[in-house]
Amino acid sequence: MKSFKEPVTHEEFSRIRAGFIAQGASFSGWCKLHQVTPSNAKAALVGSWNGPKAKELRTKIIAASGIDQLD
């Protein structure tokens, strides 16, 4: 699994959410299933929470969204 160490932009965050929707799921649904609050997940993605655990969570969320790469 590719590691995403850098925060995503707000546009990329929207693409990640769209990736969940394209799978018939939702970002908040994924968060609930993985016992992560959506606000913490977003903070990890956009970099306002950017420690090692946030980077690990960021990688998991992006992989689960089905987005192959972020430009």
PQR file of N, CA, C, O and H, with PARSE charges and radii, in Angstrom:
ATOM      1  N   MET A   1       0.846  -1.173   0.000 -0.4000 1.5000
ATOM      2  CA  MET A   1       0.000   0.000   0.000 -0.0000 2.0000
ATOM      3  C   MET A   1       0.894   1.240   0.000  0.5500 1.7000
ATOM      4  O   MET A   1       1.822   1.352   0.801 -0.5500 1.4000
ATOM      5  N   LYS A   2       0.602   2.153  -0.898 -0.4000 1.5000
ATOM      6  CA  LYS A   2       1.346   3.403  -0.975 -0.0000 2.0000
ATOM      7  C   LYS A   2       1.068   4.240   0.270  0.5500 1.7000
ATOM      8  O   LYS A   2      -0.075   4.332   0.718 -0.5500 1.4000
ATOM      9  H   LYS A   2      -0.152   2.062  -1.548  0.4000 1.0000
ATOM     10  N   SER A   3       2.097   4.840   0.818 -0.4000 1.5000
ATOM     11  CA  SER A   3       1.951   5.684   1.992 -0.0000 2.0000
ATOM     12  C   SER A   3       1.758   7.136   1.556  0.5500 1.7000
ATOM     13  O   SER A   3       2.484   7.637   0.698 -0.5500 1.4000
ATOM     14  H   SER A   3       3.026   4.765   0.454  0.4000 1.0000
ATOM     15  N   PHE A   4       0.783   7.797   2.149 -0.4000 1.5000
ATOM     16  CA  PHE A   4       0.505   9.202   1.842 -0.0000 2.0000
ATOM     17  C   PHE A   4       0.934  10.038   3.038  0.5500 1.7000
ATOM     18  O   PHE A   4       0.173  10.229   3.987 -0.5500 1.4000
ATOM     19  H   PHE A   4       0.193   7.389   2.847  0.4000 1.0000
ATOM     20  N   LYS A   5       2.155  10.529   2.978 -0.4000 1.5000
ATOM     21  CA  LYS A   5       2.709  11.280   4.100 -0.0000 2.0000
ATOM     22  C   LYS A   5       2.298  12.748   4.072  0.5500 1.7000
ATOM     23  O   LYS A   5       2.240  13.393   5.119 -0.5500 1.4000
ATOM     24  H   LYS A   5       2.773  10.374   2.207  0.4000 1.0000
ATOM     25  N   GLU A   6       2.017  13.274   2.903 -0.4000 1.5000
ATOM     26  CA  GLU A   6       1.663  14.686   2.774 -0.0000 2.0000
ATOM     27  C   GLU A   6       0.156  14.868   2.891  0.5500 1.7000
ATOM     28  O   GLU A   6      -0.609  14.039   2.397 -0.5500 1.4000
ATOM     29  H   GLU A   6       2.064  12.749   2.053  0.4000 1.0000
ATOM     30  N   PRO A   7      -0.277  15.941   3.540 -0.5600 1.5000
ATOM     31  CA  PRO A   7      -1.717  16.237   3.624  0.2800 2.0000
ATOM     32  C   PRO A   7      -2.319  16.445   2.234  0.5500 1.7000
ATOM     33  O   PRO A   7      -1.621  16.775   1.275 -0.5500 1.4000
ATOM     34  N   VAL A   8      -3.616  16.247   2.156 -0.4000 1.5000
ATOM     35  CA  VAL A   8      -4.310  16.446   0.885 -0.0000 2.0000
ATOM     36  C   VAL A   8      -4.912  17.843   0.859  0.5500 1.7000
ATOM     37  O   VAL A   8      -5.135  18.461   1.900 -0.5500 1.4000
ATOM     38  H   VAL A   8      -4.184  15.980   2.935  0.4000 1.0000
ATOM     39  N   THR A   9      -5.170  18.325  -0.345 -0.4000 1.5000
ATOM     40  CA  THR A   9      -5.847  19.609  -0.498 -0.0000 2.0000
ATOM     41  C   THR A   9      -7.348  19.399  -0.281  0.5500 1.7000
ATOM     42  O   THR A   9      -7.818  18.263  -0.210 -0.5500 1.4000
ATOM     43  H   THR A   9      -4.990  17.823  -1.190  0.4000 1.0000
ATOM     44  N   HIS A  10      -8.080  20.478  -0.179 -0.4000 1.5000
ATOM     45  CA  HIS A  10      -9.533  20.354  -0.023 -0.0000 2.0000
ATOM     46  C   HIS A  10     -10.163  19.757  -1.281  0.5500 1.7000
ATOM     47  O   HIS A  10     -11.165  19.048  -1.192 -0.5500 1.4000
ATOM     48  H   HIS A  10      -7.698  21.401  -0.237  0.4000 1.0000
ATOM     49  N   GLU A  11      -9.591  20.033  -2.435 -0.4000 1.5000
ATOM     50  CA  GLU A  11     -10.073  19.420  -3.682 -0.0000 2.0000
ATOM     51  C   GLU A  11      -9.840  17.907  -3.656  0.5500 1.7000
ATOM     52  O   GLU A  11     -10.718  17.134  -4.040 -0.5500 1.4000
ATOM     53  H   GLU A  11      -8.777  20.609  -2.507  0.4000 1.0000
ATOM     54  N   GLU A  12      -8.671  17.494  -3.207 -0.4000 1.5000
ATOM     55  CA  GLU A  12      -8.382  16.059  -3.104 -0.0000 2.0000
ATOM     56  C   GLU A  12      -9.284  15.398  -2.063  0.5500 1.7000
ATOM     57  O   GLU A  12      -9.708  14.257  -2.242 -0.5500 1.4000
ATOM     58  H   GLU A  12      -7.958  18.121  -2.895  0.4000 1.0000
ATOM     59  N   PHE A  13      -9.575  16.107  -0.984 -0.4000 1.5000
ATOM     60  CA  PHE A  13     -10.501  15.582   0.024 -0.0000 2.0000
ATOM     61  C   PHE A  13     -11.868  15.308  -0.608  0.5500 1.7000
ATOM     62  O   PHE A  13     -12.501  14.292  -0.321 -0.5500 1.4000
ATOM     63  H   PHE A  13      -9.230  17.035  -0.838  0.4000 1.0000
ATOM     64  N   SER A  14     -12.306  16.208  -1.457 -0.4000 1.5000
ATOM     65  CA  SER A  14     -13.579  16.005  -2.157 -0.0000 2.0000
ATOM     66  C   SER A  14     -13.515  14.781  -3.065  0.5500 1.7000
ATOM     67  O   SER A  14     -14.486  14.032  -3.170 -0.5500 1.4000
ATOM     68  H   SER A  14     -11.792  17.033  -1.690  0.4000 1.0000
ATOM     69  N   ARG A  15     -12.381  14.579  -3.719 -0.4000 1.5000
ATOM     70  CA  ARG A  15     -12.214  13.391  -4.575 -0.0000 2.0000
ATOM     71  C   ARG A  15     -12.241  12.111  -3.749  0.5500 1.7000
ATOM     72  O   ARG A  15     -12.784  11.098  -4.192 -0.5500 1.4000
ATOM     73  H   ARG A  15     -11.592  15.188  -3.634  0.4000 1.0000
ATOM     74  N   ILE A  16     -11.667  12.147  -2.565 -0.4000 1.5000
ATOM     75  CA  ILE A  16     -11.672  10.984  -1.675 -0.0000 2.0000
ATOM     76  C   ILE A  16     -13.106  10.658  -1.271  0.5500 1.7000
ATOM     77  O   ILE A  16     -13.520   9.500  -1.316 -0.5500 1.4000
ATOM     78  H   ILE A  16     -11.226  12.969  -2.205  0.4000 1.0000
ATOM     79  N   ARG A  17     -13.865  11.685  -0.874 -0.4000 1.5000
ATOM     80  CA  ARG A  17     -15.270  11.467  -0.519 -0.0000 2.0000
ATOM     81  C   ARG A  17     -16.051  10.903  -1.708  0.5500 1.7000
ATOM     82  O   ARG A  17     -16.885  10.012  -1.545 -0.5500 1.4000
ATOM     83  H   ARG A  17     -13.528  12.626  -0.837  0.4000 1.0000
ATOM     84  N   ALA A  18     -15.775  11.427  -2.900 -0.4000 1.5000
ATOM     85  CA  ALA A  18     -16.441  10.937  -4.112 -0.0000 2.0000
ATOM     86  C   ALA A  18     -16.086   9.476  -4.379  0.5500 1.7000
ATOM     87  O   ALA A  18     -16.912   8.716  -4.884 -0.5500 1.4000
ATOM     88  H   ALA A  18     -15.097  12.151  -3.033  0.4000 1.0000
ATOM     89  N   GLY A  19     -14.864   9.088  -4.041 -0.4000 1.5000
ATOM     90  CA  GLY A  19     -14.451   7.693  -4.206 -0.0000 2.0000
ATOM     91  C   GLY A  19     -15.300   6.752  -3.369  0.5500 1.7000
ATOM     92  O   GLY A  19     -15.667   5.669  -3.824 -0.5500 1.4000
ATOM     93  H   GLY A  19     -14.193   9.706  -3.630  0.4000 1.0000
ATOM     94  N   PHE A  20     -15.612   7.162  -2.146 -0.4000 1.5000
ATOM     95  CA  PHE A  20     -16.490   6.346  -1.302 -0.0000 2.0000
ATOM     96  C   PHE A  20     -17.892   6.279  -1.900  0.5500 1.7000
ATOM     97  O   PHE A  20     -18.509   5.214  -1.937 -0.5500 1.4000
ATOM     98  H   PHE A  20     -15.314   8.041  -1.776  0.4000 1.0000
ATOM     99  N   ILE A  21     -18.388   7.414  -2.366 -0.4000 1.5000
ATOM    100  CA  ILE A  21     -19.732   7.454  -2.944 -0.0000 2.0000
ATOM    101  C   ILE A  21     -19.813   6.569  -4.183  0.5500 1.7000
ATOM    102  O   ILE A  21     -20.819   5.891  -4.393 -0.5500 1.4000
ATOM    103  H   ILE A  21     -17.888   8.279  -2.336  0.4000 1.0000
ATOM    104  N   ALA A  22     -18.772   6.568  -5.002 -0.4000 1.5000
ATOM    105  CA  ALA A  22     -18.744   5.734  -6.205 -0.0000 2.0000
ATOM    106  C   ALA A  22     -18.814   4.242  -5.866  0.5500 1.7000
ATOM    107  O   ALA A  22     -19.230   3.428  -6.690 -0.5500 1.4000
ATOM    108  H   ALA A  22     -17.955   7.119  -4.832  0.4000 1.0000
ATOM    109  N   GLN A  23     -18.407   3.899  -4.655 -0.4000 1.5000
ATOM    110  CA  GLN A  23     -18.457   2.503  -4.204 -0.0000 2.0000
ATOM    111  C   GLN A  23     -19.782   2.176  -3.513  0.5500 1.7000
ATOM    112  O   GLN A  23     -19.994   1.057  -3.047 -0.5500 1.4000
ATOM    113  H   GLN A  23     -18.069   4.560  -3.985  0.4000 1.0000
ATOM    114  N   GLY A  24     -20.667   3.174  -3.456 -0.4000 1.5000
ATOM    115  CA  GLY A  24     -21.943   2.963  -2.780 -0.0000 2.0000
ATOM    116  C   GLY A  24     -21.818   3.103  -1.271  0.5500 1.7000
ATOM    117  O   GLY A  24     -22.674   2.620  -0.529 -0.5500 1.4000
ATOM    118  H   GLY A  24     -20.495   4.083  -3.834  0.4000 1.0000
ATOM    119  N   ALA A  25     -20.778   3.747  -0.821 -0.4000 1.5000
ATOM    120  CA  ALA A  25     -20.525   3.941   0.606 -0.0000 2.0000
ATOM    121  C   ALA A  25     -20.437   5.436   0.886  0.5500 1.7000
ATOM    122  O   ALA A  25     -20.810   6.259   0.050 -0.5500 1.4000
ATOM    123  H   ALA A  25     -20.082   4.139  -1.423  0.4000 1.0000
ATOM    124  N   SER A  26     -19.946   5.772   2.057 -0.4000 1.5000
ATOM    125  CA  SER A  26     -19.730   7.178   2.388 -0.0000 2.0000
ATOM    126  C   SER A  26     -18.505   7.303   3.275  0.5500 1.7000
ATOM    127  O   SER A  26     -18.088   6.351   3.935 -0.5500 1.4000
ATOM    128  H   SER A  26     -19.643   5.103   2.736  0.4000 1.0000
ATOM    129  N   PHE A  27     -17.946   8.490   3.272 -0.4000 1.5000
ATOM    130  CA  PHE A  27     -16.790   8.787   4.128 -0.0000 2.0000
ATOM    131  C   PHE A  27     -17.169   8.598   5.595  0.5500 1.7000
ATOM    132  O   PHE A  27     -16.439   7.955   6.349 -0.5500 1.4000
ATOM    133  H   PHE A  27     -18.285   9.263   2.736  0.4000 1.0000
ATOM    134  N   SER A  28     -18.302   9.153   5.994 -0.4000 1.5000
ATOM    135  CA  SER A  28     -18.714   9.029   7.394 -0.0000 2.0000
ATOM    136  C   SER A  28     -19.038   7.576   7.751  0.5500 1.7000
ATOM    137  O   SER A  28     -18.797   7.147   8.879 -0.5500 1.4000
ATOM    138  H   SER A  28     -18.895   9.675   5.381  0.4000 1.0000
ATOM    139  N   GLY A  29     -19.576   6.830   6.806 -0.4000 1.5000
ATOM    140  CA  GLY A  29     -19.842   5.408   7.044 -0.0000 2.0000
ATOM    141  C   GLY A  29     -18.560   4.623   7.278  0.5500 1.7000
ATOM    142  O   GLY A  29     -18.498   3.767   8.160 -0.5500 1.4000
ATOM    143  H   GLY A  29     -19.772   7.179   5.890  0.4000 1.0000
ATOM    144  N   TRP A  30     -17.532   4.922   6.477 -0.4000 1.5000
ATOM    145  CA  TRP A  30     -16.234   4.270   6.662 -0.0000 2.0000
ATOM    146  C   TRP A  30     -15.684   4.625   8.039  0.5500 1.7000
ATOM    147  O   TRP A  30     -15.162   3.767   8.752 -0.5500 1.4000
ATOM    148  H   TRP A  30     -17.583   5.618   5.760  0.4000 1.0000
ATOM    149  N   CYS A  31     -15.807   5.884   8.399 -0.4000 1.5000
ATOM    150  CA  CYS A  31     -15.300   6.327   9.707 -0.0000 2.0000
ATOM    151  C   CYS A  31     -15.997   5.588  10.840  0.5500 1.7000
ATOM    152  O   CYS A  31     -15.351   5.119  11.776 -0.5500 1.4000
ATOM    153  H   CYS A  31     -16.231   6.580   7.821  0.4000 1.0000
ATOM    154  N   LYS A  32     -17.315   5.488  10.749 -0.4000 1.5000
ATOM    155  CA  LYS A  32     -18.082   4.809  11.787 -0.0000 2.0000
ATOM    156  C   LYS A  32     -17.667   3.344  11.885  0.5500 1.7000
ATOM    157  O   LYS A  32     -17.481   2.820  12.983 -0.5500 1.4000
ATOM    158  H   LYS A  32     -17.841   5.870   9.989  0.4000 1.0000
ATOM    159  N   LEU A  33     -17.525   2.694  10.752 -0.4000 1.5000
ATOM    160  CA  LEU A  33     -17.125   1.288  10.715 -0.0000 2.0000
ATOM    161  C   LEU A  33     -15.752   1.070  11.353  0.5500 1.7000
ATOM    162  O   LEU A  33     -15.501   0.029  11.961 -0.5500 1.4000
ATOM    163  H   LEU A  33     -17.677   3.120   9.860  0.4000 1.0000
ATOM    164  N   HIS A  34     -14.872   2.053  11.210 -0.4000 1.5000
ATOM    165  CA  HIS A  34     -13.501   1.936  11.731 -0.0000 2.0000
ATOM    166  C   HIS A  34     -13.294   2.701  13.031  0.5500 1.7000
ATOM    167  O   HIS A  34     -12.162   2.905  13.470 -0.5500 1.4000
ATOM    168  H   HIS A  34     -15.077   2.899  10.717  0.4000 1.0000
ATOM    169  N   GLN A  35     -14.400   3.122  13.642 -0.4000 1.5000
ATOM    170  CA  GLN A  35     -14.391   3.795  14.944 -0.0000 2.0000
ATOM    171  C   GLN A  35     -13.475   5.020  14.968  0.5500 1.7000
ATOM    172  O   GLN A  35     -12.676   5.212  15.885 -0.5500 1.4000
ATOM    173  H   GLN A  35     -15.319   2.956  13.285  0.4000 1.0000
ATOM    174  N   VAL A  36     -13.621   5.836  13.931 -0.4000 1.5000
ATOM    175  CA  VAL A  36     -12.889   7.091  13.820 -0.0000 2.0000
ATOM    176  C   VAL A  36     -13.934   8.184  13.618  0.5500 1.7000
ATOM    177  O   VAL A  36     -14.832   8.037  12.789 -0.5500 1.4000
ATOM    178  H   VAL A  36     -14.270   5.680  13.187  0.4000 1.0000
ATOM    179  N   THR A  37     -13.823   9.265  14.362 -0.4000 1.5000
ATOM    180  CA  THR A  37     -14.776  10.352  14.132 -0.0000 2.0000
ATOM    181  C   THR A  37     -14.455  11.011  12.791  0.5500 1.7000
ATOM    182  O   THR A  37     -13.284  11.186  12.454 -0.5500 1.4000
ATOM    183  H   THR A  37     -13.093   9.383  15.035  0.4000 1.0000
ATOM    184  N   PRO A  38     -15.483  11.377  12.025 -0.5600 1.5000
ATOM    185  CA  PRO A  38     -15.227  12.019  10.731  0.2800 2.0000
ATOM    186  C   PRO A  38     -14.370  13.280  10.847  0.5500 1.7000
ATOM    187  O   PRO A  38     -13.564  13.562   9.960 -0.5500 1.4000
ATOM    188  N   SER A  39     -14.535  14.033  11.923 -0.4000 1.5000
ATOM    189  CA  SER A  39     -13.729  15.247  12.075 -0.0000 2.0000
ATOM    190  C   SER A  39     -12.250  14.908  12.278  0.5500 1.7000
ATOM    191  O   SER A  39     -11.386  15.614  11.757 -0.5500 1.4000
ATOM    192  H   SER A  39     -15.189  13.804  12.644  0.4000 1.0000
ATOM    193  N   ASN A  40     -11.944  13.850  13.016 -0.4000 1.5000
ATOM    194  CA  ASN A  40     -10.546  13.434  13.170 -0.0000 2.0000
ATOM    195  C   ASN A  40      -9.989  12.892  11.860  0.5500 1.7000
ATOM    196  O   ASN A  40      -8.829  13.133  11.525 -0.5500 1.4000
ATOM    197  H   ASN A  40     -12.646  13.276  13.439  0.4000 1.0000
ATOM    198  N   ALA A  41     -10.815  12.164  11.124 -0.4000 1.5000
ATOM    199  CA  ALA A  41     -10.363  11.627   9.841 -0.0000 2.0000
ATOM    200  C   ALA A  41     -10.054  12.762   8.873  0.5500 1.7000
ATOM    201  O   ALA A  41      -9.038  12.726   8.178 -0.5500 1.4000
ATOM    202  H   ALA A  41     -11.757  11.968  11.397  0.4000 1.0000
ATOM    203  N   LYS A  42     -10.915  13.758   8.823 -0.4000 1.5000
ATOM    204  CA  LYS A  42     -10.662  14.900   7.943 -0.0000 2.0000
ATOM    205  C   LYS A  42      -9.406  15.639   8.386  0.5500 1.7000
ATOM    206  O   LYS A  42      -8.603  16.054   7.550 -0.5500 1.4000
ATOM    207  H   LYS A  42     -11.741  13.787   9.387  0.4000 1.0000
ATOM    208  N   ALA A  43      -9.230  15.807   9.695 -0.4000 1.5000
ATOM    209  CA  ALA A  43      -8.034  16.483  10.209 -0.0000 2.0000
ATOM    210  C   ALA A  43      -6.773  15.733   9.796  0.5500 1.7000
ATOM    211  O   ALA A  43      -5.764  16.354   9.461 -0.5500 1.4000
ATOM    212  H   ALA A  43      -9.882  15.470  10.374  0.4000 1.0000
ATOM    213  N   ALA A  44      -6.822  14.408   9.818 -0.4000 1.5000
ATOM    214  CA  ALA A  44      -5.672  13.611   9.380 -0.0000 2.0000
ATOM    215  C   ALA A  44      -5.420  13.795   7.889  0.5500 1.7000
ATOM    216  O   ALA A  44      -4.272  13.889   7.456 -0.5500 1.4000
ATOM    217  H   ALA A  44      -7.642  13.904  10.090  0.4000 1.0000
ATOM    218  N   LEU A  45      -6.483  13.847   7.115 -0.4000 1.5000
ATOM    219  CA  LEU A  45      -6.333  13.993   5.664 -0.0000 2.0000
ATOM    220  C   LEU A  45      -5.775  15.354   5.271  0.5500 1.7000
ATOM    221  O   LEU A  45      -4.870  15.440   4.440 -0.5500 1.4000
ATOM    222  H   LEU A  45      -7.416  13.770   7.467  0.4000 1.0000
ATOM    223  N   VAL A  46      -6.307  16.412   5.860 -0.4000 1.5000
ATOM    224  CA  VAL A  46      -5.899  17.758   5.429 -0.0000 2.0000
ATOM    225  C   VAL A  46      -4.688  18.295   6.181  0.5500 1.7000
ATOM    226  O   VAL A  46      -4.191  19.375   5.864 -0.5500 1.4000
ATOM    227  H   VAL A  46      -7.042  16.342   6.535  0.4000 1.0000
ATOM    228  N   GLY A  47      -4.209  17.548   7.177 -0.4000 1.5000
ATOM    229  CA  GLY A  47      -2.949  17.896   7.817 -0.0000 2.0000
ATOM    230  C   GLY A  47      -3.019  18.701   9.087  0.5500 1.7000
ATOM    231  O   GLY A  47      -1.975  19.040   9.644 -0.5500 1.4000
ATOM    232  H   GLY A  47      -4.613  16.670   7.435  0.4000 1.0000
ATOM    233  N   SER A  48      -4.214  19.026   9.577 -0.4000 1.5000
ATOM    234  CA  SER A  48      -4.260  19.733  10.852 -0.0000 2.0000
ATOM    235  C   SER A  48      -3.916  18.781  11.999  0.5500 1.7000
ATOM    236  O   SER A  48      -3.566  19.230  13.091 -0.5500 1.4000
ATOM    237  H   SER A  48      -5.062  18.750   9.125  0.4000 1.0000
ATOM    238  N   TRP A  49      -4.011  17.492  11.762 -0.4000 1.5000
ATOM    239  CA  TRP A  49      -3.476  16.449  12.635 -0.0000 2.0000
ATOM    240  C   TRP A  49      -2.489  15.713  11.748  0.5500 1.7000
ATOM    241  O   TRP A  49      -2.896  15.100  10.762 -0.5500 1.4000
ATOM    242  H   TRP A  49      -4.295  17.127  10.875  0.4000 1.0000
ATOM    243  N   ASN A  50      -1.196  15.756  12.071 -0.4000 1.5000
ATOM    244  CA  ASN A  50      -0.200  15.282  11.106 -0.0000 2.0000
ATOM    245  C   ASN A  50       0.908  14.443  11.726  0.5500 1.7000
ATOM    246  O   ASN A  50       2.019  14.408  11.198 -0.5500 1.4000
ATOM    247  H   ASN A  50      -0.865  16.254  12.873  0.4000 1.0000
ATOM    248  N   GLY A  51       0.629  13.771  12.828 -0.4000 1.5000
ATOM    249  CA  GLY A  51       1.617  12.898  13.443 -0.0000 2.0000
ATOM    250  C   GLY A  51       1.646  11.538  12.760  0.5500 1.7000
ATOM    251  O   GLY A  51       0.962  11.332  11.757 -0.5500 1.4000
ATOM    252  H   GLY A  51      -0.274  13.799  13.257  0.4000 1.0000
ATOM    253  N   PRO A  52       2.434  10.608  13.296 -0.5600 1.5000
ATOM    254  CA  PRO A  52       2.554   9.273  12.692  0.2800 2.0000
ATOM    255  C   PRO A  52       1.218   8.531  12.573  0.5500 1.7000
ATOM    256  O   PRO A  52       0.955   7.886  11.558 -0.5500 1.4000
ATOM    257  N   LYS A  53       0.381   8.622  13.601 -0.4000 1.5000
ATOM    258  CA  LYS A  53      -0.922   7.941  13.545 -0.0000 2.0000
ATOM    259  C   LYS A  53      -1.822   8.582  12.496  0.5500 1.7000
ATOM    260  O   LYS A  53      -2.589   7.891  11.825 -0.5500 1.4000
ATOM    261  H   LYS A  53       0.595   9.146  14.425  0.4000 1.0000
ATOM    262  N   ALA A  54      -1.730   9.886  12.358 -0.4000 1.5000
ATOM    263  CA  ALA A  54      -2.523  10.574  11.342 -0.0000 2.0000
ATOM    264  C   ALA A  54      -2.089  10.154   9.945  0.5500 1.7000
ATOM    265  O   ALA A  54      -2.929   9.939   9.071 -0.5500 1.4000
ATOM    266  H   ALA A  54      -1.107  10.447  12.903  0.4000 1.0000
ATOM    267  N   LYS A  55      -0.791  10.036   9.731 -0.4000 1.5000
ATOM    268  CA  LYS A  55      -0.281   9.610   8.418 -0.0000 2.0000
ATOM    269  C   LYS A  55      -0.729   8.194   8.100  0.5500 1.7000
ATOM    270  O   LYS A  55      -1.053   7.886   6.953 -0.5500 1.4000
ATOM    271  H   LYS A  55      -0.108  10.211  10.441  0.4000 1.0000
ATOM    272  N   GLU A  56      -0.749   7.327   9.112 -0.4000 1.5000
ATOM    273  CA  GLU A  56      -1.224   5.955   8.915 -0.0000 2.0000
ATOM    274  C   GLU A  56      -2.713   5.952   8.573  0.5500 1.7000
ATOM    275  O   GLU A  56      -3.145   5.241   7.666 -0.5500 1.4000
ATOM    276  H   GLU A  56      -0.485   7.577  10.044  0.4000 1.0000
ATOM    277  N   LEU A  57      -3.493   6.748   9.300 -0.4000 1.5000
ATOM    278  CA  LEU A  57      -4.925   6.848   9.030 -0.0000 2.0000
ATOM    279  C   LEU A  57      -5.173   7.424   7.642  0.5500 1.7000
ATOM    280  O   LEU A  57      -6.051   6.950   6.921 -0.5500 1.4000
ATOM    281  H   LEU A  57      -3.142   7.325  10.037  0.4000 1.0000
ATOM    282  N   ARG A  58      -4.409   8.440   7.266 -0.4000 1.5000
ATOM    283  CA  ARG A  58      -4.530   9.062   5.945 -0.0000 2.0000
ATOM    284  C   ARG A  58      -4.357   8.006   4.856  0.5500 1.7000
ATOM    285  O   ARG A  58      -5.144   7.946   3.911 -0.5500 1.4000
ATOM    286  H   ARG A  58      -3.696   8.825   7.852  0.4000 1.0000
ATOM    287  N   THR A  59      -3.333   7.180   4.992 -0.4000 1.5000
ATOM    288  CA  THR A  59      -3.059   6.132   4.009 -0.0000 2.0000
ATOM    289  C   THR A  59      -4.222   5.150   3.925  0.5500 1.7000
ATOM    290  O   THR A  59      -4.626   4.763   2.828 -0.5500 1.4000
ATOM    291  H   THR A  59      -2.694   7.229   5.759  0.4000 1.0000
ATOM    292  N   LYS A  60      -4.764   4.746   5.069 -0.4000 1.5000
ATOM    293  CA  LYS A  60      -5.884   3.795   5.087 -0.0000 2.0000
ATOM    294  C   LYS A  60      -7.126   4.383   4.426  0.5500 1.7000
ATOM    295  O   LYS A  60      -7.804   3.705   3.654 -0.5500 1.4000
ATOM    296  H   LYS A  60      -4.436   5.061   5.960  0.4000 1.0000
ATOM    297  N   ILE A  61      -7.419   5.633   4.730 -0.4000 1.5000
ATOM    298  CA  ILE A  61      -8.619   6.264   4.168 -0.0000 2.0000
ATOM    299  C   ILE A  61      -8.506   6.397   2.655  0.5500 1.7000
ATOM    300  O   ILE A  61      -9.447   6.083   1.925 -0.5500 1.4000
ATOM    301  H   ILE A  61      -6.868   6.183   5.357  0.4000 1.0000
ATOM    302  N   ILE A  62      -7.357   6.863   2.190 -0.4000 1.5000
ATOM    303  CA  ILE A  62      -7.179   7.046   0.744 -0.0000 2.0000
ATOM    304  C   ILE A  62      -7.269   5.708   0.022  0.5500 1.7000
ATOM    305  O   ILE A  62      -7.894   5.614  -1.035 -0.5500 1.4000
ATOM    306  H   ILE A  62      -6.593   7.118   2.782  0.4000 1.0000
ATOM    307  N   ALA A  63      -6.649   4.671   0.586 -0.4000 1.5000
ATOM    308  CA  ALA A  63      -6.734   3.340  -0.023 -0.0000 2.0000
ATOM    309  C   ALA A  63      -8.176   2.847  -0.069  0.5500 1.7000
ATOM    310  O   ALA A  63      -8.619   2.304  -1.081 -0.5500 1.4000
ATOM    311  H   ALA A  63      -6.142   4.747   1.444  0.4000 1.0000
ATOM    312  N   ALA A  64      -8.904   3.036   1.026 -0.4000 1.5000
ATOM    313  CA  ALA A  64     -10.300   2.573   1.085 -0.0000 2.0000
ATOM    314  C   ALA A  64     -11.201   3.340   0.140  0.5500 1.7000
ATOM    315  O   ALA A  64     -12.224   2.818  -0.306 -0.5500 1.4000
ATOM    316  H   ALA A  64      -8.544   3.477   1.849  0.4000 1.0000
ATOM    317  N   SER A  65     -10.831   4.582  -0.173 -0.4000 1.5000
ATOM    318  CA  SER A  65     -11.664   5.401  -1.066 -0.0000 2.0000
ATOM    319  C   SER A  65     -11.621   4.907  -2.503  0.5500 1.7000
ATOM    320  O   SER A  65     -12.498   5.242  -3.301 -0.5500 1.4000
ATOM    321  H   SER A  65     -10.000   5.005   0.189  0.4000 1.0000
ATOM    322  N   GLY A  66     -10.603   4.108  -2.843 -0.4000 1.5000
ATOM    323  CA  GLY A  66     -10.475   3.614  -4.199 -0.0000 2.0000
ATOM    324  C   GLY A  66      -9.784   4.584  -5.128  0.5500 1.7000
ATOM    325  O   GLY A  66      -9.694   4.331  -6.329 -0.5500 1.4000
ATOM    326  H   GLY A  66      -9.892   3.837  -2.195  0.4000 1.0000
ATOM    327  N   ILE A  67      -9.297   5.683  -4.599 -0.4000 1.5000
ATOM    328  CA  ILE A  67      -8.554   6.655  -5.404 -0.0000 2.0000
ATOM    329  C   ILE A  67      -7.145   6.108  -5.597  0.5500 1.7000
ATOM    330  O   ILE A  67      -6.425   5.900  -4.620 -0.5500 1.4000
ATOM    331  H   ILE A  67      -9.370   5.888  -3.623  0.4000 1.0000
ATOM    332  N   ASP A  68      -6.748   5.875  -6.833 -0.4000 1.5000
ATOM    333  CA  ASP A  68      -5.448   5.273  -7.106 -0.0000 2.0000
ATOM    334  C   ASP A  68      -4.294   6.222  -6.808  0.5500 1.7000
ATOM    335  O   ASP A  68      -3.285   5.828  -6.223 -0.5500 1.4000
ATOM    336  H   ASP A  68      -7.333   6.044  -7.626  0.4000 1.0000
ATOM    337  N   GLN A  69      -4.453   7.454  -7.211 -0.4000 1.5000
ATOM    338  CA  GLN A  69      -3.405   8.425  -6.956 -0.0000 2.0000
ATOM    339  C   GLN A  69      -3.993   9.811  -6.873  0.5500 1.7000
ATOM    340  O   GLN A  69      -5.034  10.112  -7.457 -0.5500 1.4000
ATOM    341  H   GLN A  69      -5.273   7.774  -7.687  0.4000 1.0000
ATOM    342  N   LEU A  70      -3.302  10.635  -6.136 -0.4000 1.5000
ATOM    343  CA  LEU A  70      -3.705  12.028  -6.017 -0.0000 2.0000
ATOM    344  C   LEU A  70      -2.674  12.858  -6.740  0.5500 1.7000
ATOM    345  O   LEU A  70      -1.475  12.684  -6.521 -0.5500 1.4000
ATOM    346  H   LEU A  70      -2.456  10.390  -5.661  0.4000 1.0000
ATOM    347  N   ASP A  71      -3.117  13.761  -7.600 -0.4000 1.5000
ATOM    348  CA  ASP A  71      -2.192  14.593  -8.367 -0.0000 2.0000
ATOM    349  C   ASP A  71      -1.939  15.893  -7.662  0.5500 1.7000
ATOM    350  O   ASP A  71      -1.182  16.727  -8.159 -0.5500 1.4000
ATOM    351  H   ASP A  71      -4.091  13.903  -7.778  0.4000 1.0000
TER
END
